[in-house]
Structure formats: structure tokens, C-alpha cells
Amino acid sequence: MTRAVMWFRRDLRLSDNPAVAAAARHVGPDGEVVALFCTDPRLGRPAGAARRAFLSGCLRALDEAVDGRLVVRSGRPEQVVPALARDVGAGAVFAAEDFGPYGRERDRRVDEALGRHDVELVRVGSPYAVPPGEIVNKAGDPYKVFTPFSRAWRAHGWPAPAPAASTVAWASGIDGTGVPDAASPDADLPEPGEAAAKRAARRFWDGGLDRYDGARDRPDLDATSRLSPYLKWGCIHPRQLLAKLGRSRAHDTFRTELCWREFYADVLWHRPDTIHRAFRPEMRAMEVDTGRGADAAFRAWCEGRTGFPIVDAGMRQLVAQGWMHNRVRMIVASFLVKDLHLDWARGARWFMQHLVDGDLASNHHGWQWVAGTGTDAAPYFRIFNPVAQGERFDPHGDYVRRWVPELRSVPGKAVHRPWALDGGPPEGYPPPIVDHADERAEALRRYAEVTG
């Protein structure tokens, strides 16, 4: 009997999964495919409880989809994967290609280890509509700015999604440790798995997509797709979403948001060093605050105790849901970097510890975009005023009142300026920890020192 291993990673679905289809073709009608997931301790360490719990749920859903035959083993992939291939007599291991810095190196080690046993690692497909590295400018160089990348990405196009392979014989009776039981976090997480992803997509298509361009910046409204956790783990593929989009402004806006994810993956492919340091070399000399005062400011930001309601609401939502509205992500990031003058990487790590949708490329490069150290051409003038942002995008104060109970008695947009109330902020809510106007001037001074 011919056997192959299907090594699932960030593609926890059966529909539109080219690697699954390739494995099924490889073994033919009389062969078997061994479904494998390797829990890699080196990937688990940076992830917080929310992401680990959601992953466990997605694995349980995948296990059910393959008739309870998902083999889960824990350890270093370069040891686990070849050992399983030998155990089951597989001639090949199929997997979607990984484009992250760690994933590329891991796959190189696995490929070498498999090669010593004459087993091939076959990479088929990717988590992206267009694989990172494929889109370059006329000179053959990667794009450094989003807008021209977006035009080239659209012109390049992508294949249509494929249905699930209907004739996969999943191998049974192979030892594994079972799906890991992650500790239940306090966060209110979305339902995991491929079927849940498709239901979430249908809800968005039916109830939110057509108003997406006008409402997506409003955190007080349920107007975003909430699909990012499913895209993170490949419970749904961007091709499946792109295939359903039309030509309206709202549909094109959502298409552009999907493109941002692909752009940041492309940036990371070409510049893996940007996980740890600024994309723009001159920004590496930026002065940032350190010491006990900086640590105290960071704790206030993490706990949602800055005295700026929209910032505090976002940070509390992050802990409560493992997720934060994208507009608010930009506001809280700007506050950390440009009002508190702290290193963007410090905030990026905090996000990765708590986000259920934590994606290294999108998270870290989104932070660099806000910090002015990344791919934007003139970013340092963009300093969000947290009060003005709150009044504009949470005009009635509903978002703040939901997440900051100390302010629930404050009516309307007055909730964004609690220090201006008669008697000051309500009991239990802190005054602002900084003066935004002063810190804005200080941020511009520091940027001027490194930009000339």
C-alpha cells in the first residue's frame, strides 16, 4: 500500500487545500494519507493562552473532519516528521510552504532529515493568494510601499479555489499524543475550525460586507469580518474570500485589506530581520524611553489605565477577547510609541502574547507602520490624537462604555474627555498619564533627530 504524510501547519482545513489534493493523487485510489500535526514547543512559547486554546479547537475540528485520524505528535519537527514517515512507510511528506523566517529554516532541516531516508518533502500551496517573493517591480526588486505592491498583486491574480478532495483515505491506527488540551483562557474566543470559518464568512457576506467601506473604522459597530483568526490558522484561505468579491467599493476595500496581509508577508520574506529591528535603517537610532518610569507607563498601557478612554478600551478588549478592532490597534500603538516614547517591539510582543489572530508578519509590520519605522514613505507626521480618534470613530462613546465600566455613567461623546467633567473623572478611573500635545511635540523632535 502506498502511503504519504500530510503535514498540516497553517492550513487546518480540507477544502481548497492543494497539499491534501496532491497527497491524495500521490497515493492513488488504493493508498492512504497520514494526517499529521506536530506541536513544536519553539512555536508555542511566544503564543499566549488565547491563541493556544483556539489552535487546540481548530485541531479538534480537523480531527473530526478526518474521521478522528489526526496524528498529533510533539517535539522538534526535524525529528518527529521523519520518524513518522519511517513508522508508516511513507514515500513523501506533503505540506503547504511556510514563508516565515523560522518556518523556512525548520523546513530546510526537515527536508534534510527526510532526504537521508529517501523521503521527499513536497511543498504545495501557501497560506497566501500570491506566495511571498513572486511579485517584484520592473527592476526585479521587492516593493517597499503598499500601493504599487497592491496594483501589481491585483494584476498578478491568483487561481480559483478548489473543492475538498473527495476520495482521501485517511490512515488509522497510528500512535499519537492526541490534540493538546490548552488551558481555557479568560478571553471570549470565536468558535474554532473550518466549518466555523465558513459560517463566519457567510455572516459577514450577508450582514457586513456591503457597508464595510463606510463602517469598518467604527469599533462601536460590529462591522468587520472577524475572519483574521481563521486566516491565521488556514481554516479558510484568502482565495476562498477573494473569489466571492465583486466590484463595489465595499468589496474592493475588503480586497485591499486582504492585500495588506499579503504585502506584509512579502516584506517579511525579503527582510526577515524586520521582526527584530526597524525596516528603515535610520530609524534604528530613534531615542526610546527605558527605566522604571518607562516600565510603569508600559504597565498602565497594558492594563488599560492610561486615562485616555479609547486607548484603555482597546487594551481591555485585547485581554477580554484576544482581539482588538483594527482602528483601535492603530490608536493604542501610536499612543505607546508616540505619547509614551516606548519601543514599538515591546508593544508588538504584548500583542502577540494576547492576540488570537497573532500573525508575525502582519502584527510586527503593522506596528512598524504606526511607529514610522516601517514601509510607509512619510510616517512620522502621523501621530494619532487619542481624544480626536475616539470622538470621530466612537462618536456616541458606546465602545468605550462597553470596555471601561468606570465610565458607563458618562453620556455621549463626553466619555472621551472624562477629565473635563465636573469633578473630574469618575471614581476609579485615572487621570491622563501624559499631556498629548506635549508628547506629540516631543515625538516630532525625536523623529527630526533621525530623519534630518
N, C-alpha and C positions, 0 to 999 in steps of 0.2 A: 504494500500500500504506500502510495506517495503521500508525504506529509510536508507541510510548511508551517512556519510560525508567523502569525500576525501579531506584531508587537505594537500595541496601542500606546499612544502617548498623549498628544493634544488633539486627538481625533476620536473622541469617545462616542461614536455613532456608527450606524451601519449604512444609512443612505448617503449617497454621493461621497463614498469613501473609496478612492481609486486603489488604495493599497489592499483593501479587503477584496475588491474585484480581481486584482492581479494575483493575489494569493489563491483565490478560488480557481482561476484559469490555470495556474501553475500545477495544482494537484489534480485537476481534471475531475470527471464525474465520479470516479471511484476512490478519490483521495480524501484526506482530512486536513483541516486547518486548525492549528492550536492557537487559541486566543490567549494572549499574554499581556499582563500589565506588571511592570517592575516598579515597586516602590523604592525610590532612590533616596536614601537619607540626605544626600547632599542637596537635593531639590526641596526636601521637606523642611529643612531648618529655617530658611527665610520666610516661609509661609506661616501666617497666623492661623488661629483656630477656625475662623470663618472659611478660609479657602480650603483647609484640610477637610473640614466637615462637608463642604459642597462637593469636593472631589470624591469623597467616600460615597456620597449619594449618587453621583454620576456613575461610579464604578458598579454600584449595586444595580442601577438601571441597565447598564451594559451587560452585566452578568445575566440578568433576566432575559435580555434580548438574544443572548447566545445560548439560551436553554440551560442556564446555570453552569456553563462550562468555561467561564473565565478563570484562567490560571493566574493567580497573584503570587508573586514571589518578591522577597525583599533582599536588597543588597546592591553591590556595585554592578551596574548593567554589564560591564565587560566580563564579569564572572557569571552572572545569572543567565544572560541570554544564551551564550554558547553552551552552558551546562544543560539548559532546557532543550536546545536544538539537538544535543547529543542524546539526551534521555529519550526523545521521541523519534529520533531518526529523521529529522527534518533536513532537506537539502537546501533550503533557503529560508531566510527571515525577511519578511516584508514590513515596511514601516513608512509613514509619511516623513518627508525630510524635515529636519529641525534646523532653523537658521539662527538660533541664538548662540552666543559665544560658548556657553557650557555645552549645549546640545551638540554643536558641531564637533567639539573635542571628544565628548562622550561617544558619539557615533563613530569617530575615527578609531577610538580604542576598541569598540565592539567589532567593527569591521575587521581590524587586525586579528582580534582573538578568534573570530569566526573563520577567517581565512586559514588559520593554522589547522583547521579541521575540514577544509574544503567546503565550507558553507558560505553562501553569498548573502550579504546584506543588501537587499533590493529596496531602494528608496523610491517611492511612488507618491506623487502628490505633495501637498504642503498645506499649512493652515491658512493660506492666503489665496486670493483670487489670482494674483500675479506674484510668483515667487520673488522674494528679495534678490536683487542683483540683476534682474532681467531688464530693467528699464534704465537706460543711460541716455545722456544727451548726444548731440551730433559728434562731439569730440570723444565719445566713449567714456565719459566721466559720470559719476553719480550725481543726481540732482541734490542740491543743498537747500533749496527753497521749495515750499509745498506747491505753490500754484503751477509752476511749469511741470513739476512731477505729476500733478493731478491731470493736466492736459495730456501728457504722454501716457499715463496709466489708462485713461479712458480710450485713447487711440489704440493702445495695445490690445485691449479687450481680454476676454477670458472664456474658457469653454463653458458650455451649459452644464448644469448639474446632472448627475446620472442617478438613476434609481438604485435602491439597495440590491446587491447581488441576491438572487432568489434561491440559489442552489448550493449555498455553503454548508458543508458537513463539518460541524464543529466537533473536534475530538473530545472524548470524555475519558474519565478515569485517570487523569494526570494530577499528581500531587501539587498542592499549593497551600499557601497560608490563609487563603480566604481574603475577602475585601476587608481592609483595615477598619476597625471601629474608631472613628475620630471622636474626641470629646465634643459633646454638644456645646456650641458657643452660646453666649447670651444674645448674639445677633439674630435678628429675624431674617433668615435666608430664603432665597427663592427655591421653588421645587426643582430638584436636580434631574438631569438626564435628557436624552434625545427627544422623547415624546413631550416632555415639559417644555423644551426649547421650541418645538413646533407649535405648541399651544400658545406660548408667549408671543411668537411671531404673528400668529393669526390674530391674537388680541390687538397687537399693535397695528396690524394692517386694517383691522375693522374699526378700531377706535381712536387711533392716534396719528397715523401716518399722514393723512391728508391735511392736518393742521401743524405738522411737525416744524415747518419753517418759521411759523409765527409764534409757536408756543414752547419750543424746545429749551429756551433760555429761562423759563419760568419754573423755579423749584417748588412753587406753591401749587403747581398743577401736575397731574400725572400725564406728562406729555412727551416722555422719552420712551425709547424702545425697551429698556431694561434687558437687552439681549447680550450685554457685554460679558456676563459670567459664562454664558453658553458659548460665545465665540472664543473665550479664553481656553476652554477645555475641548473645543471642537464638537460640542453636542449639536451644533449647527454650523454650516460652512458659509462664509460670505457669498460664495457663488449662489447658494440657495436663496439668499436675500436679494442679491443683485438681479437675479433672473426675473423677479417679480416686480421690479421697479419700472414705472412709466416715465413720462417726460414732464410731469408737472414740476412746479418749483419746489413743492414739499418733497417729492420723490427725489429730486436732484440734490436737495440739501442733505437728505439721508445718505445718498450715494457718496457725497463728499465726506461725510463723517466716516463711512467705511474706508474711504481712501486715506484719511488721516492715519488709521491703524496700519495700513499697508506702507505708507510713507515712513512712519517711524520704524517699522520692521526693516525697511530698506536702509535707513540711516544706520541702524544697529549692525546690519550685515557688513556695511562698508567701514563702520567706525565702532568696533566693539569696545574701544577704550572709553566711549562716552557714557558707559554705565557708571564709571568712577570719577570722571573729570569732565570739564566743560568742553562742548563741541568747538567753541571759538577759543583759540589759544590765549588771546589777550585777556579773556575773562577769568583765566585761572589765577590772575593776580588780584582779583577782587577782594577787598577787605571785608571780612565777616567777623561777627562778634563771637567771642568764646568766654569761658569762665562761668562763675556761679550766677552772675546776673543773666547771662545768656541761657543758662540751663533753666533758671526759674521762668524766663519768658517762654522757653520751649515747653515746659510743663503746663503753663497756663494755656498755651495754644492747643496742646494735645487734649487737655481736659475740657476745652470749650469754656474757658474762664478769662477771656481777654477783655471783656467789657464791650466788644463790638458784636452786636446780636447776630448778624448774618454769618460771621466767622464762627461764633460759638455754636450756632445751629448746625452748621455743616460738620464741625468736628464731633458733635454729639450724634448726628445721623451716621457718621462713619462707624462709630462704635456700636450703635444700636442695630444697624442693618448690614454692616460690612460693605457699604456702598455710599456714594455721595453723588449728588447731582453734578453734572459736568460744569455748569456755570459756577457753582459754589466751589468746586475743586480749584478753579482758577482764582477765585476770590481769596480762599484761605491760603493758597500757595503764594500769591502776591503779598499777602499780609506777613507771612513768615519771612519771606526773603527781603521785602522792601520796606516793611514797617518795623520788623524785629531785627533785620540785618543778619539773619542766620543762613547757614549753608543750605542750598537747595537740596543737597543729597540727604541731609538729615530729615527733611520732610518727606522725601521720596521713600526713604526706608520705613518711616512710620506708616505711610500709606500702604506699602507692600505687606506690612505686618497685619493690616486690618482689612484690606480690600478683598472681597470675594472674587472680584474680577481682576485682581492684580496681575498685570501683564508687564513684563520688564521693559520692553521697548516703548509701549505707549505711556506707561507711568513715568519713567525717567525722562523721556524726551518731552513729555508734556510739562513736567517740572522745569526742564531747561528752557522751554519756550516761554514760560511765565517769568523765569528768573532772568531772562535776557542773555543766557549763556549758550543758547542752542541755535537752531537753524533759521530763526527769523532775522530779517535784514536789519531792522532798527527797533529792537525790542525794549531797550532800557527806558524809553519815554513812557512805556505802558505801565503805569502804576495805578492799580485799581483803588479807588476810594471806597472803602467798605460800606460807608453810610450811603453814598450815592448809588452803589451797586444794589444794596438792599432795597432802597426806595424804588429803583427802576424795575428790578426783576422779581421782587416780592412786594408789590405795591400796596397790598392790604395787610401785610405782616403775618399772613397765615402760616407760612413756612417757619418763621421764627417762633411763633407761638406754639407750633407743634413740638418743636425740639427743645425749646427753652422754657420750661414750665414757670420759672420765676417771673416771666414777662407775659403770662397769659391774661392778666388783667389789664394790660395796656392796649387800648383800642387802636385800630388802623395803622397807618404808617408811622405813628408816633413811637411804635415799638422799636424802630431803628435808631432812635435817639433817646434812650431812657435817661441819660444824664441831664436832659433838658426838661424833664418832668418836674412839677412842683414837688420839692422834697428830694429830688434826685432819683436814682434807680430804685426799683422796688427792693424790699428786704431780701437779702440772699444773693442779689446779682451784683457783680463787681463794677466799679467804675472803669473807664478805659485805661489800659495799662500803658498806652503811649498816646501822644498827640500826632494824629495822622499828618497834618500839614508840616510839622517839624521833621517827621521821619521821611516824608516824601522828599523834602529838600536835602536831607542827609543822604538818601539813596541816590539822588541825582549827582550829588557831589562825588560819591564813591564811584559811580559809573564814569563820570567825567575823567577821573584819575586814570582809568584803564583804557578808555576809548580815545582820549586826546581831544 
